[in-house]
Amino acid sequence: MTECDLIIRNGEVFDGSGGPSLTADIAIRDGLIVAVGPRLEATAKQELDATGKIVTPGFVDVHTHYDGQATWDSHLNPSSNLGSTTVVMGNCGVGFAPCRPEDREELIQLMEGVEEIPGTALAEGLPWTWESFSEFLDTLESKARDIDVAALLPHGPLRVYVMGERAIKREAATADDIRKMKSLLQEGVEAGAVGFSTSRTLLHLSSTGNHVPTYQAATDELKQLGESLSGDQGHVFQLISDWEDAEDEFSILRNTSEKTGAKGTFTLLALDNEQLGLESTPELWREHLGRIEQAQAQGIDIQGQVISRPIGVLMGHPASMSIFSKRPTFQSLESLPWDERIRKMAETETRARILSEQNVNPHIFVQLLQSRFQQMYPMEDPIEYLPRAENSVAARAEREGMDPEAWLYDYYLGNNGQNLTYIPATNSSQDIIAELLRHPHTVAALGDGGAHVGSICDTSANIYLLTKWVREKRAIDLAQGIHMLTRQPAQLYSLNDRGLIASGMKADLNIIDFARLNLHTPHIVQDLPAGGKRFLQHADGIEATLVAGEIIYRNGEATGALPGRLVRGKQEAPTADAA
C-alpha cells in the first residue's frame, strides 16, 4: 500500500452496518477510506492511536434547521461538536429560497416564529445572494465549513414565491399556481435539493402570530408537488402534521412514493396532545407504526423520524423565555446589566410584583406549559432527560411548603440567575421511546440543530441514545445504536457514500471513549449576528471527529479545519461498498 494521509490504529471499529465490531486500523487517503483491517502494513503522514476507544462513522443528522446559520457560520454546532458530520436542513417547510427581495422579511418572520431563531440575527446574518433555490445552493457551496450539508426545498418559501400575499393568507392554490410550484421544485431537485418538506401543524406560527402559508394547503396540492420528486434520484418528502385526518395526511406520502418511488418521512412522537392543549390521541404513534408497516409491506418506503428522549423545552433567565419573561415588571428590568437585574429581581418588593402579574402575549410554549409544575424539572448535573416525578418543581415546592411558582422564582435566581428548568413536552414514556427507537422503519432524528436556539437543545439526542439506551439501559446493542446514527439515516437520504466504515467510503469518522461519553448542561452564548443568544452543549468522550479525513474537532475543541461541503442530491456508493 502506498503512503496514506492518516491511519487510525487499534480502535474497536463499529462500521455502521449494525454488525459486530472489529479491532482494526483504518487507512485514509484523499478524503476516503482506502483500507480497514487488523495491523495494516501501511505508512501515513499522521497516525492516531485509538486503543481502548471505539471508532464509528460520523453521525448523519437528517432533521436540522441550519438554513440561515450555514450561510454565515463555518461551524455548525451544536451538531459538529457532538459528532455529526453531515446534516440535512430545510425541514418542516421553512427556509429562505426561493425568495424575491420583497418577501425576505416574510420568510424571516416564518423562520423566527416556527423555529425560534431571532429575526434580528437572521436580518443581519443572511447575505441574500440568491433568489432561486439553485442560487441558494450556490451560496451554500461557496461557504467553507466544518461538516457537510444537504438541503430540502421547503414548501413555505415556494408557496410565497409563486402566490405572494395569497400564500400568506393561506388561500387555495390554483391549477396555474401548482404548475408553477411544480416547475420550480423540479428545478430545485435538479440543482441538488435532496427532496421537499412541508408543515401541517397548528404549533407552527409566524412571529406575527399567523399560521404558516402551508398549513391546510390542499392535500391535492401536495400530492401534485410530490410528483416532481424521483425515487431514482433518491428524493425524500418530509412532513410534519397534527394528523387531524391521519389517513388523508398519510396518503400524501403514500401517493408520492407510489407514483415516483421517492421516500416519505415524518415526525413521529408519542404526543400527549392534551398536555399541549390539543385533542388527546394517545395511541396515534402506534397507529402510525401500523401505517408504516403496511406501506413497507407494499414496497412503499415511508419512515418515521423519532428521538431518543422527550422534546424538552428549557426555561429560565438565560433562555429566551420563562414563565415570568412577559410580565410587565420583569420586562421593565431587561435593559439592566445582568448582575444588577438579578439583584433587583431578588428584592422583596420586585419579587412580589412579578409574582402577582400575568404574562402579556407570551410565546406559545409559555402559554402551553407555564403552569405545569408537575412536568417542570430543575436542570442539574448529572442531566436526566427522563426525570422522576419526585424531582419536579411541584414536588420540591411541596416538600418545602411553598407555592410552586414562588419556589420556581427563587430557583431561577440561583447561580447568579443561570439556573434552568427542563420541561419534557412530548415523548415522556420510556417504554414508548424504546419501542419507537427499535422499530425497523424509524430513523433517529428530530434534534432540530440550528433551531429553537433559546429554548430547546435537543441536538445532543444522538449522544443520549448511546449513553442512555445503549450504555445505561442496555435496551439497544452498541452496534445497532451506531447504525441508527450513521448508516440508517444516510440511506434514508440516499447518501450512500457515507455512514459506513469500508474501503471507498467517505472518511467521516468519530473516535469515542465510550466509557467517558457524557453530556454537559446546555449553556447560553451570544454569538449570533446582532448579538443574538443561543444554547450550545458539549460532551466528554468524543476524542476526535473527522470529515473527509481531516480532524475538525479534538476533545470538543475545533481544530480550524473546514473540509465540509454542500451535498447535491443522491450520492452513489463506491463499488467496494458491500452493504
C-alpha positions in Angstrom: 0.0 0.0 0.0 1.3 3.5 -0.9 1.6 6.1 1.8 -1.7 7.3 3.3 -2.7 10.7 4.7 -3.8 9.3 8.0 -4.1 5.9 9.8 -6.2 5.3 12.9 -4.7 2.4 14.8 -6.1 -0.3 17.1 -9.6 1.1 17.5 -12.7 -1.0 18.2 -14.3 -0.4 14.8 -18.1 -0.3 14.6 -18.6 0.0 10.9 -22.2 1.4 10.9 -23.7 -1.7 9.4 -25.1 -2.9 12.7 -22.7 -5.9 12.6 -20.2 -6.9 15.3 -17.1 -4.7 16.0 -13.6 -5.5 14.9 -10.3 -4.3 16.4 -8.7 -2.8 13.3 -6.8 0.0 11.7 -8.3 2.5 9.2 -6.2 3.9 6.4 -7.3 7.2 4.8 -6.2 8.9 1.6 -7.6 11.9 -0.3 -10.6 12.1 2.0 -11.6 8.4 1.5 -11.1 5.2 3.5 -8.7 3.0 1.5 -8.3 0.0 3.8 -9.8 -1.4 7.0 -8.2 -4.3 8.8 -6.0 -5.5 11.7 -2.4 -4.3 11.7 -2.4 -2.7 8.3 1.1 -2.6 6.8 0.9 1.0 5.7 2.6 4.3 6.4 1.0 7.7 6.8 1.8 11.3 7.4 -0.2 11.1 10.6 -1.3 8.4 12.9 -3.9 8.3 15.6 -3.9 5.7 18.4 -7.4 4.6 19.2 -6.5 1.8 21.6 -9.3 1.4 24.1 -11.6 3.6 22.0 -14.5 2.9 19.6 -14.4 4.2 16.1 -17.6 4.9 14.3 -18.8 6.6 11.1 -19.7 10.3 11.6 -23.3 10.8 12.7 -25.8 11.8 10.0 -28.4 14.2 11.3 -31.4 14.4 8.9 -33.6 16.9 10.8 -31.9 20.3 11.2 -32.6 24.0 10.5 -29.2 25.5 9.7 -30.7 27.2 6.7 -29.6 30.6 8.0 -26.6 29.7 10.1 -25.0 27.7 7.2 -24.8 31.0 5.2 -22.8 32.9 7.8 -21.1 30.4 10.2 -18.3 27.9 9.3 -19.0 25.8 12.4 -22.4 24.2 12.5 -22.5 23.5 16.2 -24.2 22.2 18.3 -24.0 19.4 15.7 -20.4 19.3 14.5 -19.0 19.4 18.1 -21.3 16.5 19.0 -20.1 14.1 16.3 -22.4 14.9 13.3 -20.5 15.1 10.0 -23.5 15.5 7.7 -26.7 17.4 8.3 -29.9 17.8 6.3 -31.7 21.2 6.6 -34.8 22.7 5.0 -37.1 20.6 7.1 -40.7 21.4 8.1 -41.5 23.6 5.1 -39.5 26.7 6.2 -36.4 28.2 4.7 -35.1 31.1 2.6 -35.3 30.0 -1.0 -36.7 30.6 -3.5 -37.3 34.2 -2.4 -37.9 37.6 -4.1 -36.4 40.6 -2.3 -39.8 41.9 -1.3 -40.6 38.6 0.5 -37.4 38.4 2.6 -39.0 39.8 5.8 -41.9 37.4 5.5 -39.6 34.4 5.3 -37.5 35.7 8.3 -40.8 36.0 10.3 -41.7 32.5 9.4 -38.4 31.1 10.5 -38.3 33.2 13.6 -41.8 32.0 14.6 -41.6 28.4 13.6 -38.0 27.6 14.6 -37.3 30.3 17.2 -34.3 31.8 15.5 -34.0 35.6 16.3 -35.3 37.7 13.5 -32.6 40.3 14.2 -29.9 37.6 13.8 -31.4 36.5 10.5 -31.9 40.0 9.2 -28.2 40.8 9.9 -26.7 37.5 9.0 -28.4 36.4 5.8 -26.4 37.6 2.8 -29.4 37.2 0.4 -27.1 36.4 -2.5 -29.9 34.4 -4.1 -33.4 34.4 -5.4 -33.8 30.9 -6.8 -33.2 27.7 -4.9 -30.3 26.9 -7.2 -28.6 30.2 -6.3 -29.2 29.4 -2.6 -27.3 26.1 -3.1 -24.5 28.0 -4.8 -24.2 30.3 -1.8 -24.0 27.2 0.5 -21.4 25.7 -1.8 -19.2 28.8 -1.6 -19.0 28.9 2.2 -16.2 27.0 3.9 -17.5 25.0 6.9 -16.6 22.1 9.2 -19.2 19.5 8.1 -21.3 18.6 5.0 -24.8 20.0 4.5 -27.7 18.9 2.3 -30.9 20.8 1.8 -34.6 20.1 1.2 -36.6 22.6 -0.8 -39.2 23.9 1.7 -42.9 24.4 0.8 -43.3 27.7 2.6 -40.9 29.8 0.5 -42.0 28.0 -2.6 -45.7 28.9 -2.0 -44.9 32.6 -1.1 -42.7 32.9 -4.2 -45.5 31.8 -6.5 -48.6 33.1 -4.7 -47.3 36.1 -2.8 -49.9 37.6 -0.4 -52.4 34.9 -1.3 -50.0 32.3 0.2 -49.6 34.3 3.4 -53.4 34.5 3.7 -53.4 30.7 3.1 -55.6 30.8 0.1 -56.1 27.8 -2.1 -53.6 27.3 -4.9 -54.9 27.5 -8.4 -54.0 25.0 -11.1 -51.6 27.5 -12.5 -50.1 28.1 -9.1 -49.4 24.4 -8.7 -48.0 24.1 -12.2 -45.5 26.9 -11.4 -44.6 25.4 -8.0 -44.0 22.0 -9.6 -41.7 23.6 -12.2 -39.7 25.4 -9.5 -39.5 22.3 -7.4 -38.3 20.3 -10.4 -35.6 22.9 -11.0 -34.6 22.7 -7.3 -34.1 19.0 -7.2 -32.2 19.1 -10.5 -29.9 21.7 -8.8 -29.3 19.3 -5.9 -32.2 19.5 -3.3 -32.5 16.2 -1.6 -36.2 16.4 -1.5 -39.2 18.5 -0.4 -40.7 19.5 3.0 -43.9 20.9 4.3 -45.6 21.7 7.6 -49.3 21.0 8.5 -49.3 21.8 12.2 -51.0 24.5 14.3 -47.9 24.8 16.5 -46.0 26.4 13.6 -46.8 30.1 13.6 -45.0 33.1 12.1 -43.5 35.6 14.6 -46.5 37.7 13.7 -48.8 35.0 15.1 -50.1 33.9 11.7 -50.4 30.3 10.6 -47.7 29.3 8.2 -48.6 29.5 4.5 -48.5 25.7 4.1 -51.0 25.0 6.9 -54.1 23.4 5.5 -52.8 23.6 1.9 -55.0 21.1 0.0 -53.9 17.5 0.0 -54.2 17.5 -3.8 -51.7 20.4 -4.0 -49.1 18.4 -2.0 -49.7 15.2 -4.0 -49.1 17.1 -7.2 -46.0 18.7 -5.9 -44.8 15.2 -4.8 -44.9 14.2 -8.5 -41.8 16.4 -9.1 -39.7 14.0 -6.9 -37.9 10.9 -8.1 -37.0 7.7 -6.4 -34.2 7.1 -8.9 -32.7 10.3 -7.7 -33.1 9.4 -4.0 -35.6 12.2 -3.2 -37.4 12.4 0.1 -40.8 14.0 1.0 -40.6 15.3 4.6 -43.8 16.1 6.5 -44.8 17.4 9.9 -48.5 17.4 10.8 -51.2 17.5 13.5 -52.8 14.5 11.8 -56.4 15.8 12.1 -57.3 13.3 9.3 -54.5 10.8 9.7 -55.4 8.7 6.7 -55.7 11.7 4.4 -52.3 13.1 5.6 -50.6 9.8 5.3 -51.9 9.4 1.8 -49.7 12.4 0.7 -46.6 10.4 1.4 -48.1 7.2 0.1 -49.2 8.7 -3.1 -45.8 10.3 -3.7 -44.0 7.1 -3.1 -46.4 5.0 -5.2 -46.1 7.4 -8.2 -42.4 8.3 -8.1 -40.6 5.9 -5.8 -39.5 8.8 -3.6 -39.2 8.0 0.1 -41.5 9.6 2.7 -40.6 10.6 6.2 -42.5 12.4 9.0 -42.2 13.5 12.6 -43.3 10.6 14.8 -43.7 11.4 18.5 -45.7 9.9 21.4 -47.6 13.1 21.8 -49.7 13.7 24.9 -51.8 16.1 22.9 -54.0 17.0 25.9 -50.8 18.4 27.6 -50.4 20.7 24.6 -54.0 21.8 24.6 -54.9 19.7 21.6 -57.4 16.8 21.3 -55.9 13.8 23.0 -54.9 11.0 20.7 -52.5 9.0 23.0 -52.3 5.9 20.6 -51.7 7.9 17.4 -48.0 6.9 17.4 -48.9 3.2 17.4 -51.4 3.8 14.6 -48.6 5.5 12.6 -46.4 2.5 13.1 -49.2 0.3 11.7 -49.5 2.6 8.6 -45.7 2.5 8.1 -45.6 -1.3 8.4 -48.5 -1.7 5.9 -46.7 0.7 3.4 -43.4 -1.1 3.8 -45.1 -4.5 3.2 -46.3 -3.0 -0.1 -42.8 -1.8 -1.1 -43.5 1.8 -0.2 -40.6 3.3 1.8 -42.1 5.6 4.4 -40.2 6.0 7.7 -41.0 7.8 10.9 -38.5 10.2 12.5 -38.1 9.6 16.2 -36.0 11.0 19.0 -34.2 9.3 21.9 -35.8 11.4 24.6 -38.6 13.9 25.2 -38.7 17.1 23.2 -37.6 19.2 26.0 -38.2 23.0 26.5 -35.6 24.9 28.5 -36.8 27.9 30.5 -35.0 30.3 32.8 -33.5 33.8 32.7 -30.6 32.9 30.3 -33.1 31.2 28.0 -35.4 33.1 25.5 -38.4 32.5 27.7 -39.6 31.6 31.2 -43.0 31.7 32.9 -42.0 35.2 34.1 -40.4 36.7 31.0 -43.5 38.5 29.6 -44.7 40.0 32.9 -44.6 43.8 32.8 -42.2 44.3 35.8 -39.9 41.6 34.5 -39.7 43.3 31.1 -39.0 46.7 32.7 -35.8 45.2 34.1 -34.4 43.6 30.9 -32.3 46.6 29.9 -30.3 46.4 33.1 -26.9 44.8 33.2 -27.2 41.1 34.2 -25.9 41.3 37.8 -28.0 44.4 38.5 -31.0 42.8 37.1 -30.7 39.6 39.2 -30.1 41.7 42.4 -33.2 43.8 41.6 -35.3 40.7 41.0 -34.3 39.3 44.4 -35.7 42.4 46.2 -38.8 41.5 48.2 -41.0 44.2 46.5 -39.9 43.3 43.0 -40.4 39.6 43.7 -44.0 40.3 44.9 -44.9 42.4 41.9 -43.7 39.9 39.4 -45.4 37.0 41.1 -48.7 39.0 41.1 -48.6 39.7 37.4 -49.6 37.8 34.3 -47.7 37.4 31.0 -48.5 39.7 28.2 -48.5 38.0 24.7 -46.3 35.1 25.8 -44.7 32.6 23.4 -46.9 29.6 22.6 -44.6 27.3 24.6 -45.2 29.5 27.7 -48.9 29.5 27.0 -49.0 25.8 27.0 -46.5 24.9 29.7 -46.4 27.8 32.2 -48.5 26.2 35.0 -47.3 22.6 34.5 -45.1 22.5 37.6 -45.5 18.7 37.8 -43.8 18.4 34.4 -41.1 21.0 35.1 -37.7 19.9 36.4 -34.6 21.7 37.6 -31.8 21.0 35.1 -28.9 19.9 37.2 -25.8 17.8 36.7 -25.9 14.9 36.0 -28.5 15.7 33.4 -31.6 13.5 33.4 -33.8 13.8 30.4 -36.3 11.2 31.7 -36.7 12.6 35.2 -38.6 11.1 38.1 -41.8 12.8 39.4 -40.4 13.4 42.9 -37.8 15.8 41.4 -40.4 18.1 39.7 -40.8 21.7 40.7 -44.2 20.8 42.1 -42.8 18.1 44.3 -39.9 20.1 45.6 -42.1 23.1 46.4 -44.5 20.8 48.3 -41.7 19.4 50.3 -40.6 22.9 51.2 -44.1 24.1 51.9 -44.0 26.7 49.1 -46.2 27.7 46.3 -44.6 26.2 43.2 -44.5 29.5 41.2 -42.7 31.2 44.2 -40.3 28.3 44.5 -39.5 28.5 40.8 -39.0 32.2 41.0 -36.3 31.7 43.7 -34.7 28.8 42.0 -34.3 30.8 38.8 -32.3 33.4 40.8 -29.8 30.8 42.0 -26.3 30.5 40.5 -26.5 34.3 39.6 -29.6 33.8 37.6 -28.2 30.9 35.5 -30.5 28.1 36.7 -32.7 26.4 34.1 -35.7 24.2 34.2 -36.4 21.4 31.7 -39.9 20.5 30.6 -40.4 17.2 28.8 -43.2 18.3 26.4 -43.7 15.1 24.5 -42.3 11.5 24.4 -42.4 11.2 28.2 -42.8 7.4 28.3 -39.5 5.4 28.4 -41.3 2.3 27.2 -42.7 4.1 24.2 -39.4 5.8 23.3 -37.6 2.4 23.3 -40.3 0.9 21.1 -40.1 3.8 18.6 -36.3 3.7 18.5 -36.1 -0.1 17.9 -38.8 -0.2 15.2 -37.2 -1.3 11.9 -38.8 1.6 9.9 -38.0 4.5 12.1 -34.9 6.8 12.0 -33.3 8.6 14.9 -33.7 12.3 14.2 -35.6 15.4 15.4 -32.7 17.1 17.2 -33.6 20.4 15.4 -30.0 21.6 15.2 -29.9 25.4 14.5 -33.5 25.9 15.6 -35.2 26.9 18.9 -31.9 28.3 19.8 -33.1 29.9 23.1 -35.4 27.2 24.4 -34.5 23.7 23.0 -31.1 22.0 22.8 -32.0 18.5 21.5 -29.2 18.1 19.0 -27.5 16.0 21.7 -30.2 13.4 21.4 -27.7 11.4 19.3 -25.3 11.2 22.2 -28.1 10.5 24.6 -29.1 7.5 22.6 -25.7 6.0 23.2 -25.4 6.9 26.9 -29.0 6.2 28.0 -30.3 3.5 25.8 -27.1 1.6 24.9 -24.8 2.0 27.9 -27.2 2.6 30.9 -30.4 0.7 30.0 -28.9 -1.8 27.6 -32.1 -1.6 25.6 -30.2 -1.2 22.3 -27.0 -3.0 21.3 -24.0 -0.7 20.7 -23.5 -1.8 17.1 -27.2 -1.2 16.4 -27.2 2.2 18.2 -24.3 3.3 16.0 -26.1 2.0 12.9 -29.1 4.1 13.9 -27.0 7.3 14.0 -24.9 6.7 10.8 -25.8 4.3 8.0 -29.5 4.2 8.6 -30.1 8.0 8.2 -27.6 8.2 5.4 -29.5 5.6 3.5 -32.8 7.4 4.0 -31.5 10.3 2.0 -29.5 8.1 -0.4 -26.2 9.4 0.9 -24.7 6.1 0.0 -21.1 7.2 0.2 -21.1 7.7 4.0 -22.3 6.3 7.3 -20.2 3.1 6.8 -16.6 2.3 7.5 -15.4 0.4 4.4 -13.0 0.9 1.6 -14.0 3.6 -0.8 -16.4 5.3 1.7 -16.0 8.9 2.7 -13.7 9.2 5.7 -16.2 10.8 8.1 -15.4 9.3 11.5 -15.7 9.6 15.3 -13.2 8.3 17.8 -15.0 7.9 21.1 -14.0 7.0 24.6 -17.4 5.3 25.2 -16.9 4.8 29.0 -16.3 8.5 29.3 -19.1 9.7 27.0 -21.2 12.2 28.9 -23.3 15.3 28.2 -22.8 18.7 29.9 -25.6 21.0 30.8 -26.6 23.4 27.9 -25.3 26.9 28.3 -26.1 30.2 26.6 -23.6 32.0 24.3 -24.2 35.3 22.5 -22.5 34.7 19.2 -25.4 35.0 16.7 -25.4 38.0 14.4 -26.8 41.2 16.1 -25.7 39.7 19.4 -28.3 37.0 19.4 -28.1 34.3 22.0 -28.4 30.5 21.7 -27.9 27.3 23.6 -24.8 25.2 23.0 -24.0 21.9 24.6 -20.8 19.9 25.0 -19.9 16.4 25.7 -16.9 14.5 27.2 -15.6 11.4 25.4 -15.6 12.4 21.7 -11.9 12.5 21.3 -11.8 13.3 17.6 -14.2 13.9 14.7 -13.0 13.7 11.1 -14.7 14.9 7.9 -13.1 13.7 4.6 -10.1 12.5 6.6 -9.4 15.9 8.3 -9.7 16.3 12.0 -12.3 19.0 12.7 -12.7 18.5 16.5 -10.3 17.2 19.2 -11.8 16.7 22.6 -14.5 19.1 21.9 -12.3 21.9 20.5 -12.4 22.9 16.9 -9.1 22.5 15.1 -9.9 25.1 12.4 -10.1 22.6 9.6 -13.1 23.3 7.3 -13.4 20.3 4.9 -17.3 20.4 4.8 -19.0 20.6 1.5 -22.5 21.0 0.1 -24.1 17.7 -0.9 -26.1 17.9 -4.0 -28.7 15.1 -4.3 -28.1 11.4 -4.2 -24.6 10.1 -3.6 -23.5 6.9 -5.2 -21.9 4.1 -3.1 -18.4 3.1 -4.1 -18.0 -0.2 -5.8 -16.2 -1.6 -2.7 -19.3 -1.0 -0.6 -20.7 -4.4 0.2 -23.5 -3.0 2.5 
